[in-house]
Amino acid sequence: MKRQNITTNAPWEKKVGYSRAVRIGNIIEVSGTVAIKDNEVVGIDDPYGQTKRILEIIGEVLAEAGAGLADVVRTRIYVTDITCWQEVGRAHGEVFAGIMPATSMIEISQLIDPDFLVEIEATAVIS
């Protein structure tokens, strides 16, 4: 099967050696994604805003891979403060209410930058 690596040219991609997403066949795995635009953190102190931006990025990456948010079967949400789960969940639900992927929300101690409050991974399957 052909492998398609998708990059967003985020500064960490080359440093760490990863792709924003990889498509093999009909499966697309999207790497942990944070709220960034033009190399600046989006939504500082705003978990809802960060989640919305992250899902926007994931949607763009999926489109580049020939898929869409409707193809997402799994998300994994990492938060630095689980007490913000309702804000993060609301943003996730606004995007995925009609799709209903399997998901997890896990509290972690920190992300690569202290201004990042949320990181999301996604798996999509094109039928």
C-alpha positions in Angstrom: 0.0 0.0 0.0 1.1 3.5 -0.7 2.1 5.7 2.2 1.2 9.4 2.2 2.9 11.6 4.8 1.2 14.9 5.5 3.1 17.8 7.0 2.0 21.2 8.3 5.6 22.4 8.6 5.2 22.9 12.4 8.6 23.6 13.9 8.5 20.3 15.8 7.9 18.0 12.8 11.5 18.0 11.5 13.1 18.3 15.0 11.2 15.3 16.3 10.9 13.4 13.0 7.2 13.0 12.5 4.3 13.8 10.2 1.2 15.7 11.1 -0.7 12.7 9.6 0.0 9.5 7.8 -2.4 7.8 5.4 -1.9 4.1 4.4 -4.7 2.7 2.4 -8.0 3.9 3.8 -6.6 4.6 7.3 -5.4 8.0 8.4 -3.6 8.6 11.7 -3.4 12.3 12.8 -0.6 13.1 15.3 -1.2 14.9 18.5 -2.3 18.4 17.4 -2.2 21.6 19.4 -3.8 25.0 18.9 -1.4 27.0 16.8 -1.6 29.4 13.9 1.3 31.1 12.2 3.6 29.6 14.9 1.6 31.3 17.7 -0.5 29.7 20.4 -4.2 30.2 19.8 -6.6 30.6 22.8 -4.2 31.1 25.7 -6.1 30.2 28.9 -9.1 29.1 26.7 -9.5 25.3 26.5 -12.7 25.7 24.4 -11.0 28.0 21.9 -7.9 25.7 21.7 -10.1 22.6 21.1 -12.0 24.4 18.3 -8.7 25.4 16.6 -7.3 21.9 17.0 -10.3 20.3 15.4 -10.1 22.9 12.6 -6.4 21.9 11.9 -7.4 18.2 12.1 -10.2 18.8 9.5 -7.7 20.6 7.2 -5.2 17.7 7.5 -7.9 15.1 6.8 -9.0 17.0 3.7 -5.4 17.0 2.4 -5.5 13.2 2.9 -8.7 12.8 1.0 -11.0 12.5 4.1 -13.1 14.6 6.4 -14.2 14.8 10.0 -17.1 12.5 9.2 -14.5 9.7 8.6 -13.1 10.1 12.2 -13.6 6.9 14.2 -11.5 7.7 17.3 -10.1 10.8 19.1 -7.8 11.0 22.0 -7.9 14.2 24.0 -5.1 15.2 26.4 -5.8 18.0 28.8 -3.5 19.6 31.4 -6.5 20.4 33.7 -9.3 17.8 33.7 -11.6 20.3 35.5 -11.9 22.0 32.1 -13.5 18.8 30.6 -16.8 20.5 30.0 -15.3 23.3 27.8 -13.2 20.8 25.9 -16.1 18.4 25.6 -18.5 21.1 24.4 -16.1 22.0 21.6 -15.6 18.4 20.7 -19.3 17.7 20.8 -20.1 20.7 18.5 -17.9 19.1 15.8 -18.6 15.4 16.4 -22.2 15.3 17.7 -23.5 13.7 14.5 -20.4 11.5 14.0 -19.9 10.1 17.5 -16.4 8.7 17.3 -14.9 6.7 20.2 -12.9 9.0 22.4 -10.8 9.3 25.5 -10.0 12.4 27.6 -6.9 12.1 29.7 -5.3 14.5 32.1 -1.5 14.9 31.7 1.0 17.0 33.6 2.0 19.2 30.7 2.4 19.7 27.0 5.4 20.9 24.9 4.5 24.5 25.7 2.8 25.6 29.0 0.3 27.7 27.0 -1.1 24.6 25.4 -4.0 23.2 27.4 -5.3 20.6 25.0 -3.8 18.2 22.5 -5.9 15.8 20.3 -5.0 12.8 18.1 -7.5 11.3 15.6 -7.9 8.2 13.6 -10.0 8.3 10.4 -11.1 5.4 8.2 -12.3 6.1 4.7 -15.1 3.7 3.7 
